[in-house]
């Protein structure tokens, strides 16, 4: 079984062949996908993909790049939208001090609305964080202190100090095709350190195509290469790794129906 925990199927890169991309993923053995909402205005498009495909689920949220455009987004609104039975996560939200497309204070305010919604809904908070380790650690510790909060550090590329702090509050980590990149020893070091029961994998397609697809558009089918790289990194057999990652995924997203082991299609 292969699962892609983070895809962006509504992206313009898939506009001309989305159904073919989904079919290729299924033919490769990818049995579940979560397609991610980056802006509230795009949620209807995200949701329509999930409603057309039983094996694809959604999140609700606004990426930190667009926080400045979502200052009126409340936890109440996120909760209202997040009650849909195909919505299994809140986000991706978080902090990005690399591009700084939105002011930090706006990112923090929008992040807190997402955290409150995730806590209320009992759905996983999907975190994007880049070059904001100390602030992110403090925010997540504060929000986790307000009540039970399921946390996923998506496409983790931050440092070991943040990883160790959020592990203490129960966070899970997702690793992408970056673990196949030649210059990503720092990311591989984190992927080796995080406990095996706290890890899932993703593509973040259409971005971050893994080796041997570097330079091409990434697709959900490429999650196979991510999973194989992770198995090799941790010294796991293919079947052992597949079972482990699936168990972690369905525990983190309990609303998602687990397919029959023998099934290749939903």
Backbone bond lengths (Angstrom), bond angles and torsions (degrees), N, CA, C in turn:
res aa  C-N    CA-C-N  psi(-1)  N-CA   C-N-CA  omega(-1)  CA-C   N-CA-C  phi
1 X - - - 1.463 - - 1.526 109.91 -
2 X 1.326 115.73 133.08 1.464 121.75 172.82 1.524 108.09 -117.91
3 X 1.329 115.44 142.79 1.463 121.91 -179.91 1.519 107.53 -135.11
4 X 1.317 116.73 132.97 1.464 121.19 173.84 1.521 108.07 -107.75
5 X 1.321 115.90 108.37 1.459 121.00 -172.01 1.522 113.64 -82.73
6 X 1.336 117.76 -3.80 1.469 118.40 -177.27 1.526 109.56 -156.18
7 X 1.332 115.51 100.56 1.462 122.29 176.10 1.523 108.44 -125.87
8 X 1.325 115.25 161.62 1.471 121.18 179.48 1.532 108.24 -125.93
9 X 1.309 115.60 67.24 1.456 120.64 -171.25 1.526 113.68 -69.89
10 X 1.327 117.55 -18.67 1.464 118.99 177.61 1.526 111.43 -80.62
11 X 1.314 117.87 -5.60 1.461 122.75 -176.99 1.526 111.04 -60.05
12 X 1.323 115.40 146.80 1.463 121.09 -179.30 1.525 112.02 -58.26
13 X 1.334 116.67 -26.24 1.468 120.18 -179.95 1.521 112.62 -61.41
14 X 1.337 116.89 -21.22 1.463 121.02 -179.52 1.528 112.58 -106.38
15 X 1.310 117.17 9.10 1.467 120.50 -172.53 1.524 112.71 -60.70
16 X 1.327 117.14 -34.82 1.466 119.58 -173.14 1.519 114.24 -91.69
17 X 1.332 117.22 -15.24 1.472 118.33 -175.95 1.523 113.03 -147.07
18 X 1.309 116.76 32.93 1.468 120.55 -175.69 1.527 111.99 -55.75
19 X 1.314 117.39 -46.20 1.461 119.98 -177.51 1.529 111.12 -64.77
20 X 1.311 117.45 -36.07 1.464 120.38 177.25 1.525 110.77 -67.40
21 X 1.325 116.51 -37.82 1.469 121.18 177.58 1.526 110.22 -62.49
22 X 1.325 116.23 -45.01 1.463 120.77 178.82 1.525 110.35 -63.59
23 X 1.330 116.88 -41.87 1.469 120.88 179.36 1.521 111.22 -63.35
24 X 1.335 117.20 -40.32 1.462 119.86 178.84 1.526 111.17 -64.21
25 X 1.321 115.69 -38.19 1.465 119.27 178.13 1.526 110.58 -62.75
26 X 1.309 116.80 -45.90 1.470 120.06 179.51 1.525 111.11 -63.53
27 X 1.308 116.39 -43.16 1.464 119.81 -179.96 1.527 111.44 -62.56
28 X 1.330 116.58 -28.73 1.461 121.22 178.47 1.526 112.40 -80.42
29 X 1.344 116.68 -10.31 1.457 120.32 179.14 1.507 114.86 104.76
30 X 1.339 118.14 9.25 1.470 120.95 177.08 1.524 107.63 -78.62
31 X 1.325 116.48 116.50 1.469 120.21 -171.34 1.518 114.60 -104.17
32 X 1.313 117.76 -15.66 1.464 120.65 176.37 1.521 109.02 -145.52
33 X 1.351 115.36 143.66 1.459 122.23 176.27 1.526 108.96 -139.77
34 X 1.332 115.60 149.41 1.460 121.32 169.73 1.510 107.41 -117.46
35 X 1.336 116.70 118.29 1.455 120.84 178.37 1.530 108.30 -97.60
36 X 1.318 115.65 134.65 1.456 122.96 -162.04 1.524 112.10 -102.32
37 X 1.307 115.47 138.41 1.467 121.93 175.84 1.530 109.49 -88.71
38 X 1.328 116.39 126.63 1.468 120.96 -179.67 1.520 113.26 -104.38
39 X 1.331 116.52 -24.06 1.459 123.07 177.47 1.527 107.63 -141.87
40 X 1.313 116.82 144.80 1.467 119.67 179.68 1.526 110.41 -60.99
41 X 1.318 116.75 -34.54 1.471 119.19 179.95 1.526 112.12 -64.67
42 X 1.332 117.19 -19.42 1.468 120.63 179.49 1.527 113.16 -95.11
43 X 1.315 117.52 -1.24 1.463 120.19 -174.02 1.525 112.20 -61.52
44 X 1.313 117.59 -38.91 1.471 119.62 -179.89 1.522 110.78 -60.75
45 X 1.335 117.32 -40.01 1.461 120.48 178.11 1.525 111.26 -67.47
46 X 1.322 116.12 -41.84 1.466 120.72 178.18 1.524 109.79 -60.56
47 X 1.324 115.92 -48.32 1.454 120.77 -176.67 1.522 111.64 -65.12
48 X 1.326 116.71 -36.13 1.471 119.12 -178.72 1.532 111.01 -63.30
49 X 1.319 117.39 -32.79 1.467 120.58 177.11 1.520 110.15 -64.81
50 X 1.327 116.51 -43.53 1.462 119.95 -179.04 1.519 111.54 -68.83
51 X 1.312 116.91 -34.62 1.463 119.57 -178.84 1.531 111.64 -71.29
52 X 1.329 116.48 -21.44 1.461 120.70 178.15 1.523 112.78 -89.08
53 X 1.348 116.46 -10.92 1.464 120.91 -173.92 1.525 110.08 -138.84
54 X 1.315 116.01 115.92 1.448 120.23 -175.68 1.509 114.61 -66.19
55 X 1.336 117.79 -20.99 1.461 121.10 -176.59 1.525 113.48 -96.41
56 X 1.342 116.89 5.48 1.460 121.20 -179.42 1.526 109.12 -117.15
57 X 1.320 115.68 133.18 1.468 122.90 -179.21 1.525 109.08 -119.87
58 X 1.320 116.62 174.71 1.465 120.51 -171.51 1.518 112.37 -133.54
59 X 1.326 113.62 165.14 1.468 121.42 166.36 1.523 108.17 -117.97
60 X 1.328 115.53 168.61 1.459 121.81 173.29 1.518 108.09 -127.49
61 X 1.333 116.06 126.94 1.455 117.08 179.73 1.509 113.30 170.63
62 X 1.342 113.96 -176.99 1.461 122.41 179.50 1.522 108.91 -133.95
63 X 1.311 115.84 123.72 1.461 123.07 179.86 1.532 109.80 -60.05
64 X 1.341 118.18 145.88 1.470 119.31 -179.96 1.522 114.17 -59.43
65 X 1.329 117.91 -24.78 1.471 118.98 174.96 1.528 110.96 -56.00
66 X 1.340 116.52 -33.05 1.460 121.37 -173.68 1.524 112.81 -104.30
67 X 1.321 117.01 16.82 1.465 119.83 -177.17 1.525 111.83 -57.95
68 X 1.318 116.93 -38.74 1.459 120.36 -177.78 1.525 112.36 -61.71
69 X 1.330 116.02 -21.93 1.469 121.27 179.46 1.517 112.18 -93.48
70 X 1.344 117.27 0.80 1.463 121.52 -175.19 1.531 111.76 -127.88
71 X 1.315 117.11 30.87 1.462 119.13 -176.69 1.527 112.39 -69.26
72 X 1.323 116.70 -17.01 1.463 120.16 176.17 1.525 112.47 -94.64
73 X 1.326 116.64 5.24 1.459 120.24 179.97 1.527 109.61 -78.27
74 X 1.314 116.40 120.61 1.457 121.61 -177.06 1.523 110.89 -107.19
75 X 1.315 114.28 161.49 1.463 119.12 173.81 1.522 110.25 -59.65
76 X 1.313 116.48 -37.12 1.464 120.86 -179.73 1.527 110.99 -58.77
77 X 1.342 116.58 -43.72 1.460 120.02 179.77 1.528 110.68 -67.14
78 X 1.324 117.17 -42.25 1.460 120.57 178.29 1.529 111.34 -62.38
79 X 1.317 116.10 -39.41 1.467 120.56 178.67 1.523 110.35 -65.18
80 X 1.325 116.26 -42.53 1.464 120.54 178.80 1.529 111.00 -58.05
81 X 1.330 116.67 -47.73 1.453 120.78 -179.77 1.529 111.69 -72.74
82 X 1.319 115.93 -33.20 1.455 121.09 -175.13 1.506 115.41 -75.80
83 X 1.322 117.79 -7.28 1.468 120.43 177.87 1.528 112.53 -73.11
84 X 1.322 117.71 -14.46 1.463 120.42 179.80 1.524 109.54 -57.44
85 X 1.337 117.32 139.97 1.463 119.70 -172.98 1.525 113.78 -73.48
86 X 1.338 118.55 -9.88 1.459 119.95 173.69 1.528 112.34 -93.11
87 X 1.317 116.82 -5.38 1.470 120.65 177.62 1.521 108.93 -89.30
88 X 1.331 116.21 119.18 1.463 120.51 -175.86 1.521 113.18 -116.86
89 X 1.330 117.27 -5.48 1.460 120.04 -179.61 1.515 111.22 -148.67
90 X 1.331 115.44 163.45 1.466 122.87 178.63 1.526 107.25 -118.30
91 X 1.324 116.33 121.01 1.444 122.09 -177.39 1.530 109.61 131.61
92 X 1.360 119.36 -171.66 1.428 118.00 17.63 1.519 110.26 -85.86
93 X 1.314 114.52 140.20 1.448 122.40 178.54 1.519 107.76 -129.82
94 X 1.311 116.42 173.96 1.457 118.21 177.68 1.506 113.06 144.88
95 X 1.337 114.92 -146.21 1.464 121.83 -175.80 1.520 109.50 -134.43
96 X 1.340 116.11 137.71 1.459 121.01 175.37 1.519 108.66 -137.02
97 X 1.336 115.45 104.55 1.453 121.15 178.91 1.527 111.54 -102.38
98 X 1.320 116.68 14.06 1.458 120.80 173.72 1.521 109.93 -84.39
99 X 1.324 116.15 -56.68 1.460 120.00 179.94 1.531 112.55 -86.75
100 X 1.329 117.41 -31.33 1.467 122.25 178.21 1.528 111.71 55.51
101 X 1.340 115.97 42.08 1.454 119.32 178.36 1.528 111.72 -68.20
102 X 1.338 116.57 -24.90 1.462 121.98 174.93 1.523 108.48 -126.31
103 X 1.344 117.85 146.72 1.460 120.21 178.00 1.531 110.84 -59.58
104 X 1.322 115.98 147.57 1.459 120.58 -177.92 1.521 111.93 -56.91
105 X 1.324 116.89 -41.87 1.469 118.79 -178.10 1.528 111.74 -63.77
106 X 1.339 117.17 -32.63 1.462 120.30 176.53 1.527 110.18 -70.28
107 X 1.315 116.96 -41.07 1.457 120.40 178.04 1.527 111.04 -61.31
108 X 1.318 116.69 -41.79 1.464 120.76 -179.64 1.527 110.50 -64.42
109 X 1.329 116.88 -44.99 1.465 120.37 -178.64 1.527 111.16 -61.85
110 X 1.319 117.09 -44.53 1.462 120.70 -179.29 1.529 110.26 -69.54
111 X 1.331 116.29 -37.56 1.466 120.10 176.50 1.530 111.02 -58.14
112 X 1.314 117.43 -44.24 1.476 120.45 -177.37 1.522 110.92 -62.98
113 X 1.321 117.70 -36.09 1.470 120.10 176.49 1.525 110.55 -63.27
114 X 1.313 116.77 -41.43 1.469 120.88 177.30 1.528 111.60 -63.35
115 X 1.328 115.85 -43.58 1.468 119.32 -178.76 1.522 110.92 -62.20
116 X 1.321 116.48 -42.08 1.472 119.76 178.75 1.526 110.64 -63.54
117 X 1.326 116.14 -41.75 1.469 119.80 179.64 1.528 111.04 -64.50
118 X 1.330 117.05 -43.88 1.469 120.12 -179.69 1.518 110.72 -62.49
119 X 1.315 116.40 -41.68 1.466 120.71 179.98 1.527 110.35 -64.10
120 X 1.312 117.41 -42.72 1.466 121.83 -179.17 1.528 111.46 -68.12
121 X 1.330 116.19 -43.20 1.463 120.90 -178.27 1.525 112.54 -75.77
122 X 1.330 116.95 -21.88 1.454 120.35 -174.00 1.520 111.80 71.63
123 X 1.340 115.97 30.80 1.462 121.36 -179.81 1.530 109.19 -116.69
124 X 1.318 115.89 155.68 1.454 121.53 -171.29 1.526 112.35 -69.21
125 X 1.329 115.54 134.31 1.452 123.58 176.88 1.530 107.92 -86.78
126 X 1.329 116.88 118.51 1.462 122.74 -175.15 1.521 108.48 -98.79
127 X 1.341 115.84 117.00 1.456 122.47 -168.43 1.519 112.26 -107.06
128 X 1.331 115.57 129.04 1.461 123.58 166.37 1.523 106.83 -105.81
129 X 1.310 117.27 125.77 1.464 119.41 177.46 1.514 109.92 -141.72
130 X 1.324 115.51 133.39 1.461 120.53 -179.85 1.529 109.47 -148.28
131 X 1.314 115.35 121.34 1.463 123.13 177.25 1.527 111.90 55.59
132 X 1.333 115.10 41.13 1.466 120.71 179.12 1.526 109.82 -147.06
133 X 1.341 116.62 37.61 1.462 120.92 -168.25 1.519 113.75 -59.04
134 X 1.323 117.46 -49.47 1.464 120.21 -175.04 1.522 111.59 -65.46
135 X 1.321 116.54 -45.15 1.465 120.16 -179.45 1.524 110.05 -65.98
136 X 1.320 116.93 -41.39 1.465 119.95 -179.99 1.518 111.22 -63.73
137 X 1.322 116.96 -43.56 1.467 119.74 179.02 1.515 110.73 -59.21
138 X 1.310 116.62 -44.88 1.465 120.33 -179.34 1.519 111.01 -63.92
139 X 1.332 116.84 -44.46 1.465 120.32 -179.82 1.528 111.58 -61.83
140 X 1.313 116.90 -45.97 1.457 119.88 -178.15 1.527 111.26 -66.71
141 X 1.310 117.74 -38.15 1.464 120.60 176.72 1.525 110.42 -63.75
142 X 1.331 116.29 -41.21 1.465 119.60 178.08 1.522 111.15 -64.14
143 X 1.327 116.78 -47.10 1.464 119.97 -177.37 1.524 111.68 -67.74
144 X 1.311 117.50 -38.59 1.469 120.25 177.34 1.521 110.69 -65.71
145 X 1.317 116.69 -28.82 1.458 120.61 178.39 1.520 113.57 -71.13
146 X 1.318 117.24 -13.53 1.471 120.99 -179.01 1.532 111.95 -86.85
147 X 1.317 117.30 -10.40 1.460 121.19 -178.44 1.513 110.55 151.64
148 X 1.305 116.40 168.98 1.470 121.75 -176.23 1.529 110.90 -52.61
149 X 1.329 115.42 131.80 1.461 120.99 -177.23 1.525 108.83 -146.04
150 X 1.323 115.91 119.80 1.462 122.00 176.24 1.525 108.39 -86.10
151 X 1.329 117.24 125.33 1.465 122.24 -171.17 1.520 110.34 -124.14
152 X 1.338 116.30 131.83 1.453 122.04 173.20 1.520 108.87 -122.31
153 X 1.329 116.39 119.84 1.461 122.59 175.23 1.525 106.74 -87.08
154 X 1.327 115.04 96.33 1.465 121.82 -174.01 1.529 111.32 -74.34
155 X 1.340 116.36 140.42 1.467 123.10 174.82 1.526 110.41 45.71
156 X 1.318 116.41 57.30 1.460 120.44 -169.34 1.526 111.77 -67.31
157 X 1.340 115.17 124.78 1.463 122.09 175.70 1.522 111.61 -134.14
158 X 1.324 117.05 6.54 1.466 120.72 -177.95 1.527 110.52 -82.56
159 X 1.332 115.89 -173.42 1.445 120.48 -170.70 1.512 115.32 -86.73
160 X 1.336 115.74 173.73 1.461 120.81 -177.84 1.529 113.65 -69.00
161 X 1.326 117.71 -30.62 1.462 119.31 -178.61 1.527 110.83 -64.75
162 X 1.332 117.34 -45.16 1.467 120.73 176.57 1.519 110.10 -62.50
163 X 1.318 116.85 -44.51 1.469 120.41 -179.12 1.526 110.69 -57.21
164 X 1.317 116.62 -45.94 1.463 119.99 -177.43 1.522 111.62 -67.85
165 X 1.321 117.65 -36.23 1.475 119.60 178.86 1.519 111.48 -67.36
166 X 1.340 117.43 -43.87 1.465 118.05 -176.45 1.529 111.70 -78.52
167 X 1.316 117.77 -22.50 1.463 118.74 171.16 1.522 110.66 -59.56
168 X 1.321 116.17 -33.88 1.465 120.92 -179.05 1.529 112.36 -66.85
169 X 1.324 117.68 -20.65 1.466 120.47 178.00 1.526 111.13 -106.60
170 X 1.327 116.42 15.81 1.461 120.72 171.15 1.509 116.80 90.57
171 X 1.321 118.49 13.20 1.465 120.43 -176.57 1.522 112.38 -66.47
172 X 1.330 114.49 150.75 1.457 123.24 169.93 1.526 108.36 -106.92
173 X 1.326 115.80 162.68 1.459 121.95 -177.07 1.519 110.15 -129.38
174 X 1.338 115.11 141.27 1.452 120.69 174.00 1.523 108.55 -117.59
175 X 1.334 115.06 135.46 1.456 120.99 178.64 1.521 109.39 -115.72
176 X 1.322 114.51 142.91 1.466 122.10 -174.67 1.517 110.93 -110.53
177 X 1.325 115.89 -166.54 1.452 121.44 178.13 1.511 113.92 -61.37
178 X 1.325 117.58 -11.79 1.465 120.78 177.44 1.527 110.96 -56.76
179 X 1.335 117.86 -29.89 1.470 118.41 -178.62 1.526 112.32 -67.62
180 X 1.344 117.08 -9.95 1.463 120.22 176.01 1.526 111.97 -94.68
181 X 1.346 117.82 -7.44 1.458 120.57 -174.55 1.534 110.32 -75.08
182 X 1.297 116.42 142.34 1.464 122.13 -176.26 1.524 112.28 -58.43
183 X 1.331 117.12 -38.09 1.472 121.11 -173.86 1.526 113.41 -97.12
184 X 1.330 117.74 20.13 1.472 120.74 -173.92 1.525 112.28 -106.48
185 X 1.328 117.70 38.61 1.467 120.32 179.23 1.520 112.15 -59.96
186 X 1.341 117.53 -33.77 1.459 120.56 -179.66 1.523 111.36 -65.71
187 X 1.328 116.62 -38.85 1.469 120.31 178.91 1.530 109.85 -70.67
188 X 1.317 116.64 -41.29 1.459 119.44 177.89 1.534 111.37 -62.76
189 X 1.326 116.90 -34.28 1.463 119.83 178.48 1.525 111.13 -63.35
190 X 1.336 117.16 -39.51 1.471 120.50 176.84 1.525 109.82 -67.78
191 X 1.334 116.76 -42.40 1.467 120.80 -179.97 1.523 111.79 -63.16
192 X 1.319 117.36 -25.10 1.467 121.22 175.81 1.518 111.63 -81.25
193 X 1.330 117.13 -27.39 1.473 121.20 -174.62 1.524 112.96 -86.33
194 X 1.329 117.68 -36.18 1.464 121.01 -176.17 1.531 109.48 -64.01
195 X 1.331 118.15 134.82 1.472 120.53 178.17 1.522 111.94 -54.43
196 X 1.313 116.33 143.70 1.457 121.27 -175.41 1.523 113.10 -60.42
197 X 1.332 117.57 -28.34 1.463 119.24 -178.23 1.527 112.83 -82.89
198 X 1.338 117.23 8.13 1.464 120.99 179.85 1.519 112.44 -119.23
199 X 1.314 118.34 18.27 1.467 121.19 -171.51 1.526 111.75 -123.92
200 X 1.346 115.77 137.66 1.455 123.09 166.30 1.531 107.41 -132.94
201 X 1.342 117.28 177.61 1.464 120.31 -178.43 1.529 109.83 -129.06
202 X 1.329 114.31 166.80 1.467 121.52 -175.56 1.521 108.94 -159.25
203 X 1.345 115.38 172.55 1.467 120.39 169.14 1.526 112.55 -108.83
204 X 1.336 118.49 -33.65 1.470 122.94 -168.65 1.524 109.85 59.96
205 X 1.341 116.20 30.37 1.462 120.01 -178.78 1.535 110.97 -61.16
206 X 1.330 117.37 145.96 1.468 129.30 15.19 1.529 114.91 -87.40
207 X 1.333 116.83 11.25 1.458 120.81 -178.65 1.538 111.33 -92.12
208 X 1.345 115.80 164.63 1.464 123.98 163.66 1.529 113.79 61.04
209 X 1.300 116.85 44.05 1.468 119.69 178.05 1.528 110.27 -57.20
210 X 1.320 117.29 130.90 1.465 119.97 -179.05 1.529 111.52 -76.07
211 X 1.322 115.24 161.54 1.459 119.99 167.31 1.539 107.18 -60.21
212 X 1.328 120.37 130.55 1.462 129.18 16.85 1.527 114.18 -100.23
213 X 1.328 118.32 22.73 1.467 121.17 -176.04 1.524 112.72 -104.97
214 X 1.334 117.74 12.23 1.467 120.82 -177.79 1.525 110.72 -52.44
215 X 1.343 114.76 135.65 1.453 120.73 -179.56 1.508 114.03 90.13
216 X 1.334 117.44 -8.82 1.454 121.90 178.27 1.534 110.00 -103.37
217 X 1.311 116.29 167.57 1.459 120.50 171.49 1.520 108.67 -64.91
218 X 1.300 116.67 130.84 1.462 120.87 177.58 1.525 109.59 -80.92
219 X 1.340 115.57 144.91 1.465 122.37 178.13 1.523 109.30 -130.62
220 X 1.336 118.07 160.85 1.473 119.95 177.75 1.524 113.58 -56.85
221 X 1.317 118.34 -31.80 1.465 120.65 178.93 1.522 112.13 -59.69
222 X 1.329 117.04 -23.94 1.458 120.86 -178.47 1.522 112.75 -73.19
223 X 1.327 117.62 -7.96 1.470 119.53 177.58 1.524 110.85 -61.48
224 X 1.311 116.99 -22.43 1.468 120.62 176.45 1.522 110.39 -58.14
225 X 1.336 117.14 -42.73 1.461 120.73 -179.69 1.528 111.14 -68.40
226 X 1.322 116.49 -34.98 1.468 120.11 176.75 1.523 109.67 -64.15
227 X 1.327 116.12 -47.32 1.464 120.26 -178.92 1.527 110.78 -63.55
228 X 1.313 117.89 -41.31 1.466 120.63 178.99 1.527 110.93 -63.52
229 X 1.324 117.12 -40.54 1.463 120.61 179.17 1.521 110.74 -65.13
230 X 1.344 115.95 -39.87 1.457 119.27 178.93 1.525 110.64 -66.30
231 X 1.320 117.05 -42.51 1.466 120.77 178.85 1.524 110.63 -59.05
232 X 1.314 116.55 -44.03 1.465 120.73 179.48 1.521 110.50 -64.31
233 X 1.333 116.17 -42.47 1.463 121.32 -178.95 1.521 111.72 -59.54
234 X 1.343 116.13 -40.31 1.459 121.02 -175.59 1.528 112.94 -98.45
235 X 1.324 117.34 4.86 1.452 120.44 177.43 1.512 114.11 67.48
236 X 1.342 116.78 38.86 1.459 122.61 -177.77 1.522 110.36 -107.34
237 X 1.324 115.94 145.40 1.449 120.27 170.93 1.517 110.20 -70.02
238 X 1.335 116.86 157.82 1.466 120.50 -176.89 1.523 111.98 -58.74
239 X 1.334 117.67 -46.97 1.458 120.52 179.72 1.515 112.31 -66.86
240 X 1.321 116.40 -41.39 1.464 121.23 178.51 1.516 110.81 -61.01
241 X 1.337 116.66 -44.33 1.456 121.03 -179.89 1.524 110.99 -65.44
242 X 1.321 116.44 -43.78 1.462 120.74 -179.63 1.523 110.98 -59.41
243 X 1.333 117.11 -45.87 1.464 121.08 -179.62 1.522 111.19 -64.95
244 X 1.330 116.61 -41.68 1.456 121.34 -179.88 1.523 111.58 -62.33
245 X 1.326 116.68 -49.99 1.463 120.50 -177.52 1.529 111.01 -66.21
246 X 1.323 117.22 -37.05 1.467 119.75 177.50 1.522 110.90 -64.93
247 X 1.318 117.04 -44.79 1.470 120.03 178.08 1.522 110.88 -58.34
248 X 1.332 116.53 -44.29 1.463 120.43 179.86 1.529 111.15 -62.77
249 X 1.333 115.56 -43.16 1.466 120.55 -177.96 1.522 111.59 -63.13
250 X 1.319 117.31 -48.68 1.466 119.58 -176.32 1.524 112.01 -72.59
251 X 1.318 117.62 -23.35 1.454 119.87 172.80 1.536 110.67 -72.82
252 X 1.323 116.67 -37.22 1.463 121.53 -179.51 1.520 111.77 -75.39
253 X 1.336 116.53 -31.74 1.469 121.94 -179.91 1.530 109.00 -123.84
254 X 1.328 117.72 71.91 1.464 121.26 -172.49 1.524 114.24 -66.91
255 X 1.337 117.81 -15.73 1.462 119.49 178.14 1.531 112.29 -73.75
256 X 1.309 117.13 -16.97 1.461 120.68 -176.51 1.528 109.72 -82.85
257 X 1.316 115.38 127.36 1.465 120.76 -179.92 1.520 109.90 -68.73
258 X 1.313 115.75 132.93 1.460 121.14 178.89 1.521 108.95 -84.73
259 X 1.344 117.72 128.90 1.479 119.39 -178.81 1.513 111.82 -74.70
260 X 1.317 115.35 161.93 1.444 120.34 172.71 1.531 108.58 -64.81
261 X 1.311 117.24 143.14 1.460 122.12 -175.84 1.516 111.50 -57.84
262 X 1.339 116.93 -36.17 1.453 120.50 -175.10 1.521 112.85 -82.12
263 X 1.338 117.48 -9.60 1.461 120.74 -175.26 1.514 111.50 -81.66
264 X 1.342 116.75 139.32 1.473 121.49 172.97 1.517 110.50 -106.08
265 X 1.311 117.12 -15.18 1.470 120.50 179.70 1.514 109.81 -128.56
266 X 1.343 115.74 150.55 1.464 119.90 -179.83 1.527 108.97 -73.01
